[in-house]
Structures are given as C-alpha cells and as structure tokens.
Amino acid sequence: MDMRALYYVILRGNSPSGKGSAADEEFTKSNENRLNVNFKLIADKLQELEARIAVLEARIAVLEG
C-alpha cells in the first residue's frame, strides 16, 4: 500500500506582542496550507481504501451467490 508522508504542522502560541505581524500571518498561512495538503492526502487514501473494500464486498457477494 502506497503511503505518502504528511507535512509537518508547527504549533506555537500567540506572538508576544499580541499583534499579528506579517511573519505571524505568513507562518499561519503556511501551516494552513500544510493542513489542507494533509487532509487532501488522507481523503484520497480513504477513497482508495473505500474503493478496495467495495470491490472485495462485491467479490464476496458473488462467491456467496
């Protein structure tokens, strides 16, 4: 089974100043993009596994007659 690596997501607290700097916003956007890619990879793998299960269930149904 082909498994691709997920992208690391870095969690950190709020900026010390309490204000969102440009670097903080860029960091957040980068993390959001990584999360989106991770969810896409997981969803794709889930669809693949569901398709495999459907094929196996169909074969079992044929064998059981």
GUGU-144102 format. One line per field, with one value per atom (N, C-alpha, C): residue number from 1; residue in one letter; atom name; z, x, y. Coordinates in Angstrom, 2 decimals. Each point is the difference from the previous one (the first is absolute). Layout:
residues N
resi c(NUM, ...)
resn c(a, ...)
name c(CA, ...)
c3 c(Z, ...)
c1 c(X, ...)
c2 c(Y, ...)
***
This chain:
residues 65
resi c(1, 1, 1, 2, 2, 2, 3, 3, 3, 4, 4, 4, 5, 5, 5, 6, 6, 6, 7, 7, 7, 8, 8, 8, 9, 9, 9, 10, 10, 10, 11, 11, 11, 12, 12, 12, 13, 13, 13, 14, 14, 14, 15, 15, 15, 16, 16, 16, 17, 17, 17, 18, 18, 18, 19, 19, 19, 20, 20, 20, 21, 21, 21, 22, 22, 22, 23, 23, 23, 24, 24, 24, 25, 25, 25, 26, 26, 26, 27, 27, 27, 28, 28, 28, 29, 29, 29, 30, 30, 30, 31, 31, 31, 32, 32, 32, 33, 33, 33, 34, 34, 34, 35, 35, 35, 36, 36, 36, 37, 37, 37, 38, 38, 38, 39, 39, 39, 40, 40, 40, 41, 41, 41, 42, 42, 42, 43, 43, 43, 44, 44, 44, 45, 45, 45, 46, 46, 46, 47, 47, 47, 48, 48, 48, 49, 49, 49, 50, 50, 50, 51, 51, 51, 52, 52, 52, 53, 53, 53, 54, 54, 54, 55, 55, 55, 56, 56, 56, 57, 57, 57, 58, 58, 58, 59, 59, 59, 60, 60, 60, 61, 61, 61, 62, 62, 62, 63, 63, 63, 64, 64, 64, 65, 65, 65)
resn c(m, m, m, d, d, d, m, m, m, r, r, r, a, a, a, l, l, l, y, y, y, y, y, y, v, v, v, i, i, i, l, l, l, r, r, r, g, g, g, n, n, n, s, s, s, p, p, p, s, s, s, g, g, g, k, k, k, g, g, g, s, s, s, a, a, a, a, a, a, d, d, d, e, e, e, e, e, e, f, f, f, t, t, t, k, k, k, s, s, s, n, n, n, e, e, e, n, n, n, r, r, r, l, l, l, n, n, n, v, v, v, n, n, n, f, f, f, k, k, k, l, l, l, i, i, i, a, a, a, d, d, d, k, k, k, l, l, l, q, q, q, e, e, e, l, l, l, e, e, e, a, a, a, r, r, r, i, i, i, a, a, a, v, v, v, l, l, l, e, e, e, a, a, a, r, r, r, i, i, i, a, a, a, v, v, v, l, l, l, e, e, e, g, g, g)
name c(N, CA, C, N, CA, C, N, CA, C, N, CA, C, N, CA, C, N, CA, C, N, CA, C, N, CA, C, N, CA, C, N, CA, C, N, CA, C, N, CA, C, N, CA, C, N, CA, C, N, CA, C, N, CA, C, N, CA, C, N, CA, C, N, CA, C, N, CA, C, N, CA, C, N, CA, C, N, CA, C, N, CA, C, N, CA, C, N, CA, C, N, CA, C, N, CA, C, N, CA, C, N, CA, C, N, CA, C, N, CA, C, N, CA, C, N, CA, C, N, CA, C, N, CA, C, N, CA, C, N, CA, C, N, CA, C, N, CA, C, N, CA, C, N, CA, C, N, CA, C, N, CA, C, N, CA, C, N, CA, C, N, CA, C, N, CA, C, N, CA, C, N, CA, C, N, CA, C, N, CA, C, N, CA, C, N, CA, C, N, CA, C, N, CA, C, N, CA, C, N, CA, C, N, CA, C, N, CA, C, N, CA, C, N, CA, C, N, CA, C, N, CA, C, N, CA, C)
c3 c(0.00, 0.00, 0.00, -0.91, -0.12, 1.06, 0.85, 1.02, -0.20, -0.19, -0.14, 1.35, 0.19, 1.26, 0.09, 1.20, 0.24, 0.30, -0.22, 0.27, 1.47, 0.55, 1.40, 0.20, 1.08, 0.39, 1.32, 0.07, 1.19, 0.79, 1.26, 0.86, 0.93, 0.12, 0.94, 0.55, 1.08, 0.65, -0.78, 0.54, -0.62, 0.06, -0.85, -0.01, 1.33, 0.49, 1.28, 0.04, -1.12, -0.03, 0.03, -0.32, -0.06, -1.30, -0.85, -1.30, -1.09, -1.00, -1.09, -0.95, 0.04, -0.91, -1.35, -0.99, -1.33, 0.06, 0.82, 0.14, 0.62, 1.00, 0.63, -0.99, -0.80, -1.00, -1.04, -0.42, -0.98, 0.60, 1.26, 0.70, 0.07, 0.34, 0.10, -1.36, -1.03, -1.36, -0.42, 0.32, -0.35, 0.71, 1.28, 0.75, -0.55, -0.35, -0.56, -1.31, -0.81, -1.26, 0.25, 0.98, 0.34, 0.49, 0.83, 0.48, -1.16, -0.92, -1.16, -0.82, -0.20, -0.75, 0.75, 1.33, 0.79, -0.09, 0.13, -0.09, -1.38, -1.04, -1.36, -0.15, 0.52, -0.08, 0.75, 1.16, 0.79, -0.71, -0.54, -0.72, -1.22, -0.73, -1.18, 0.40, 1.08, 0.46, 0.45, 0.68, 0.45, -1.19, -1.03, -1.20, -0.64, -0.05, -0.57, 0.79, 1.31, 0.85, -0.10, -0.09, -0.16, -1.32, -1.04, -1.30, 0.07, 0.68, 0.16, 0.77, 1.06, 0.80, -0.84, -0.82, -0.86, -0.95, -0.55, -0.91, 0.75, 1.19, 0.78, 0.40, 0.39, 0.35, -1.20, -1.17, -1.21, -0.30, 0.17, -0.23, 0.99, 1.25, 1.01, -0.34, -0.43, -0.36, -1.15, -0.97, -1.13, 0.51, 0.86, 0.52, 0.85, 0.72, 0.85, -0.80, -1.22, -0.91, 0.37)
c1 c(0.85, -0.85, 0.90, -0.26, 0.79, -0.41, 0.93, -0.29, 0.96, -0.56, 0.83, 0.15, 1.11, 0.24, -0.90, -0.45, -0.77, 0.97, -0.46, 0.83, -0.09, 1.13, 0.03, -0.76, -0.73, -0.72, 0.59, 0.37, 0.65, -1.01, -0.15, -0.91, 0.82, -0.44, 0.66, -1.04, 0.35, -0.92, -0.11, -0.79, -0.16, 1.31, 0.11, 1.20, 0.08, 1.21, 0.15, -0.64, 0.01, -0.56, -1.52, -0.58, -1.45, -0.57, 0.86, -0.44, 0.49, -0.79, 0.38, 0.97, 1.25, 0.98, -0.10, 0.66, 0.01, 0.61, 1.04, 0.65, -0.97, -0.76, -0.99, -1.07, -0.46, -1.02, 0.53, 1.23, 0.61, 0.16, 0.42, 0.16, -1.34, -1.06, -1.33, -0.48, 0.20, -0.41, 0.74, 1.29, 0.80, -0.53, -0.32, -0.55, -1.35, -0.84, -1.31, 0.15, 0.95, 0.25, 0.44, 0.88, 0.44, -1.16, -0.85, -1.17, -0.91, -0.23, -0.84, 0.58, 1.31, 0.65, -0.15, 0.19, -0.14, -1.41, -1.00, -1.38, -0.29, 0.54, -0.20, 0.62, 1.23, 0.66, -0.81, -0.51, -0.77, -1.32, -0.66, -1.26, 0.22, 1.08, 0.30, 0.24, 0.76, 0.27, -1.28, -0.87, -1.26, -0.86, -0.06, -0.76, 0.56, 1.32, 0.63, -0.37, 0.06, -0.33, -1.47, -0.87, -1.43, -0.27, 0.70, -0.17, 0.46, 1.11, 0.48, -0.99, -0.56, -0.99, -1.22, -0.44, -1.17, 0.26, 1.19, 0.35, -0.02, 0.59, 0.02, -1.41, -0.84, -1.38, -0.75, 0.24, -0.65, 0.46, 1.28, 0.50, -0.60, -0.12, -0.60, -1.44, -0.73, -1.40, -0.14, 0.91, -0.04, 0.29, 0.97, 0.36, -1.12, -0.71, -1.07, -1.26, -0.02, -1.09, -1.27)
c2 c(-1.17, 1.17, 1.24, 0.90, 1.21, 1.00, 0.38, 1.02, 1.16, 1.17, 1.20, 0.66, 0.67, 0.71, 1.22, 0.26, 1.20, 1.14, 1.22, 1.16, 0.38, 0.40, 0.41, 1.29, 0.08, 1.21, 0.44, 1.25, 0.53, 0.81, -0.33, 0.73, 0.89, 1.22, 0.91, 0.95, 0.63, 0.94, 1.29, 0.90, 1.31, 0.78, 1.00, 0.82, 0.76, 0.22, 0.68, 1.38, 0.70, 1.34, -0.01, -1.15, -0.08, 0.52, 0.52, 0.51, -0.95, -0.17, -0.89, 0.70, -0.40, 0.57, -0.70, 0.57, -0.62, -1.39, -0.16, -1.32, -1.00, 0.47, -0.88, -0.42, 0.94, -0.32, -0.97, 0.19, -0.90, -1.40, -0.04, -1.28, -0.73, 0.73, -0.59, -0.49, 0.79, -0.43, -1.25, -0.06, -1.16, -1.25, 0.15, -1.14, -0.42, 0.97, -0.33, -0.75, 0.40, -0.71, -1.43, -0.19, -1.36, -0.84, 0.59, -0.74, -0.40, 0.92, -0.30, -1.14, 0.01, -1.08, -1.31, 0.04, -1.22, -0.56, 0.86, -0.47, -0.58, 0.61, -0.51, -1.39, -0.17, -1.30, -1.06, 0.35, -0.95, -0.33, 1.01, -0.22, -0.89, 0.24, -0.82, -1.46, -0.19, -1.37, -0.67, 0.73, -0.55, -0.42, 0.81, -0.37, -1.25, -0.10, -1.19, -1.24, 0.09, -1.15, -0.36, 1.00, -0.28, -0.71, 0.39, -0.66, -1.44, -0.24, -1.37, -0.86, 0.57, -0.72, -0.34, 0.95, -0.25, -1.15, -0.07, -1.10, -1.32, -0.01, -1.23, -0.43, 0.95, -0.33, -0.57, 0.55, -0.51, -1.42, -0.26, -1.37, -0.98, 0.42, -0.87, -0.29, 1.02, -0.19, -0.99, 0.05, -0.94, -1.42, -0.13, -1.32, -0.59, 0.84, -0.50, -0.32, 0.53, -0.33, 0.62)
***
